[in-house]
Amino acid sequence: MDKARRYRLHFGPYRTPRFRYGSVVRDEIRGDVRIVGLTDAPIPWPIVLRVNTRGETPTLVIYKGLAQAAREGKPLPPEVYARRRQAVQKLRRRRSVRRHLTRAPGLNPPWTIREDEFVRKLSPKEAAARTGRTLAAVYKRRQLLRKGSGK
């Protein structure tokens, strides 16, 4: 397949839709979103954040011409979806490990199996006294252990 045909725009030619920064539009996937910027791609497209959310990564808005192309365009092969799914799962695991397992060196040493048994079987005050950890840390560890056991 030649490059011209391979990279041909479906349902084009596209134009940047008219919009105002800060306006709320309806995204086909995410619902109501606020326009916060514009890409520097060959066809500039609005960048959005979901309304009433914090800490989210800006993404392209799926509306108007792009929504039609996404609905009616050529589907991707199954192996592409599988690779994407694996990449997303790997990224989630990496973020999860980074968020839950990182700690300052020398501070808050990892919980031992023996300490976990104290947390499970003893009262919070007694577990804090035996482990040498704070009461807040014991409560937090109890909550984490309950989640891990599926209760």
Secondary structure, DSSP 8 states (H G I E B T S, - for coil): --HHHHT--TT---------TT-EEEETTTEEEEEEEE--SSS--EEEEETT--S---EE---THHHHHHHHS----HHHHHHHHHHHHHHHHHHHHHHHH---TTSS----HHHHHHHHHS-HHHHHHHHT--HHHHHHHHHHHHHHHT-
